[in-house]
Amino acid sequence: MGKMTSSQQDPFHSGEVYHLWSYLYDTKLHIVTMQVYINHTNELKLKNFLEDLLEDNYKEEEQQIEAILKEAGIRLPPGPPDRPNVNVEDIPAGARINDDEITRFIQKKLMAEKLVCSYMISMLNQEDIITLFEDFHSQKTEHEKKLVLLMKENGWFVQPPTNIK
């Protein structure tokens, strides 16, 4: 994702403030969720995918939206504390999130976030921030493609029934 350079000439309208703030808040919460998912897998390709998604997507988005809100003088939403790294063996078997469950949660989250990005693109007025959310959408699409391939490769992809009528 490219760095956002805001030439903020127009003040944000209240919808922009609310949605940018909410997007950042949700991103902060999802960063912690990703840390939990990383702790719950031993599968190397999945762990690498999750770490890449965390660093190249969520943390990057967090930094960019924080910069926009700070520049506009808007207070930032709170964020939960980072989760410590733990070994998956230290998590009781009944409390572990399985790899296929992790991938489904991530897939659903990416789909929902693409809808939010599309909504943001349609309601924002500043071109540079619109472009930023277009980039976010593209990144999520690329990560979703990688995730589906990983799911198919590991037998975690569940094909819906085919209608033969």
C-alpha positions as CSV (number, residue, x, y, z in Angstrom):
1,M,0.0,0.0,0.0
2,G,1.3,3.4,-0.8
3,K,1.6,6.2,1.7
4,M,-1.2,8.6,1.9
5,T,-0.4,12.2,1.4
6,S,-3.4,14.2,2.5
7,S,-3.9,17.6,1.0
8,Q,-6.9,18.0,3.2
9,Q,-8.4,21.3,1.9
10,D,-12.0,20.6,2.9
11,P,-13.0,19.7,6.4
12,F,-14.5,16.3,6.9
13,H,-18.2,16.1,7.1
14,S,-19.7,14.3,10.1
15,G,-20.2,11.0,8.2
16,E,-16.6,10.9,7.1
17,V,-15.4,11.5,10.7
18,Y,-17.6,8.8,12.1
19,H,-16.8,6.2,9.5
20,L,-13.0,6.9,9.5
21,W,-13.0,6.7,13.3
22,S,-15.1,3.5,13.3
23,Y,-12.9,2.0,10.6
24,L,-9.8,2.6,12.7
25,Y,-11.5,1.3,15.8
26,D,-12.5,-1.9,14.0
27,T,-9.0,-2.3,12.6
28,K,-7.4,-1.9,16.1
29,L,-9.7,-4.7,17.4
30,H,-8.9,-6.9,14.4
31,I,-5.2,-6.6,14.9
32,V,-5.6,-8.2,18.3
33,T,-7.8,-10.9,16.9
34,M,-5.1,-11.6,14.3
35,Q,-2.6,-12.0,17.0
36,V,-4.9,-14.6,18.7
37,Y,-5.3,-16.5,15.4
38,I,-1.5,-16.5,14.9
39,N,-1.1,-18.1,18.4
40,H,-3.7,-20.8,17.5
41,T,-2.0,-22.3,14.5
42,N,1.1,-24.5,14.0
43,E,0.6,-24.7,10.2
44,L,3.5,-22.7,8.8
45,K,1.8,-21.5,5.6
46,L,-1.2,-20.3,7.5
47,K,0.9,-18.6,10.1
48,N,2.9,-16.8,7.4
49,F,-0.3,-15.7,5.7
50,L,-1.7,-14.4,8.9
51,E,1.5,-12.5,9.8
52,D,1.7,-11.0,6.3
53,L,-2.0,-10.0,6.5
54,L,-1.4,-8.4,9.9
55,E,1.7,-6.5,9.0
56,D,1.0,-5.5,5.3
57,N,-2.7,-4.9,5.7
58,Y,-4.1,-4.2,9.2
59,K,-1.1,-2.4,10.8
60,E,-0.5,-0.4,7.6
61,E,-4.2,0.7,7.5
62,E,-4.1,1.6,11.2
63,Q,-1.1,3.9,10.7
64,Q,-2.5,5.6,7.6
65,I,-6.0,6.2,9.1
66,E,-4.4,7.4,12.4
67,A,-2.4,9.9,10.5
68,I,-5.5,11.2,8.7
69,L,-7.4,11.6,11.9
70,K,-4.5,13.2,13.8
71,E,-4.0,15.7,11.0
72,A,-7.7,16.5,11.2
73,G,-7.5,17.0,15.0
74,I,-9.8,14.1,15.7
75,R,-9.1,12.0,18.8
76,L,-8.2,8.4,18.1
77,P,-10.3,5.5,19.2
78,P,-8.9,3.3,22.0
79,G,-7.2,0.0,21.1
80,P,-6.9,-3.2,23.2
81,P,-3.4,-4.2,24.3
82,D,-1.4,-6.5,22.1
83,R,-1.6,-10.2,22.8
84,P,1.5,-12.0,23.9
85,N,3.0,-14.7,21.7
86,V,2.2,-18.2,23.0
87,N,2.9,-21.7,21.8
88,V,-0.1,-23.5,20.5
89,E,0.7,-26.4,22.7
90,D,0.1,-24.2,25.7
91,I,-3.6,-23.6,24.7
92,P,-5.9,-26.3,26.0
93,A,-7.2,-28.5,23.1
94,G,-10.8,-27.5,23.8
95,A,-10.0,-23.8,23.7
96,R,-8.0,-23.9,20.4
97,I,-9.4,-22.4,17.3
98,N,-8.8,-24.9,14.4
99,D,-7.0,-23.8,11.2
100,D,-10.1,-24.3,9.1
101,E,-12.1,-22.2,11.5
102,I,-9.5,-19.4,11.4
103,T,-9.5,-19.3,7.6
104,R,-13.3,-19.1,7.5
105,F,-13.3,-16.3,10.1
106,I,-10.6,-14.4,8.1
107,Q,-12.4,-15.0,4.8
108,K,-15.7,-13.6,6.1
109,K,-13.9,-10.6,7.6
110,L,-12.1,-9.8,4.4
111,M,-15.4,-10.0,2.5
112,A,-17.1,-7.7,5.0
113,E,-14.2,-5.3,4.9
114,K,-14.3,-5.0,1.1
115,L,-18.0,-4.0,1.4
116,V,-17.0,-1.3,4.0
117,C,-14.2,-0.1,1.7
118,S,-16.7,0.2,-1.1
119,Y,-19.1,2.1,1.1
120,M,-16.3,4.4,2.2
121,I,-15.3,5.1,-1.4
122,S,-18.9,6.0,-2.2
123,M,-19.4,8.4,0.7
124,L,-16.0,10.2,1.0
125,N,-15.4,13.5,-0.7
126,Q,-11.6,13.8,-0.7
127,E,-10.0,12.1,-3.6
128,D,-6.8,11.1,-1.8
129,I,-8.7,9.3,0.9
130,I,-11.0,7.7,-1.8
131,T,-7.8,6.4,-3.5
132,L,-6.6,5.1,-0.1
133,F,-9.7,3.0,0.3
134,E,-9.5,1.8,-3.2
135,D,-6.0,0.5,-2.3
136,F,-7.4,-1.1,0.9
137,H,-10.0,-2.8,-1.2
138,S,-7.4,-4.1,-3.7
139,Q,-5.2,-5.4,-0.9
140,K,-8.1,-7.2,0.7
141,T,-9.0,-8.8,-2.7
142,E,-5.4,-10.0,-3.2
143,H,-5.2,-11.5,0.4
144,E,-8.6,-13.2,-0.1
145,K,-7.4,-14.8,-3.3
146,K,-4.3,-16.1,-1.5
147,L,-6.4,-17.3,1.4
148,V,-8.8,-19.3,-0.9
149,L,-5.8,-21.0,-2.5
150,L,-4.4,-21.9,0.9
151,M,-7.8,-23.2,2.0
152,K,-8.1,-25.4,-1.1
153,E,-4.5,-26.6,-0.8
154,N,-5.1,-27.7,2.8
155,G,-8.6,-29.2,2.3
156,W,-10.2,-26.4,4.4
157,F,-12.3,-25.1,1.5
158,V,-15.9,-26.3,1.7
159,Q,-17.6,-26.2,-1.6
160,P,-21.3,-25.3,-1.5
161,P,-23.6,-27.9,-3.1
162,T,-24.0,-27.7,-6.8
163,N,-27.5,-27.2,-8.3
164,I,-27.8,-29.7,-11.1
165,K,-31.4,-29.0,-12.1
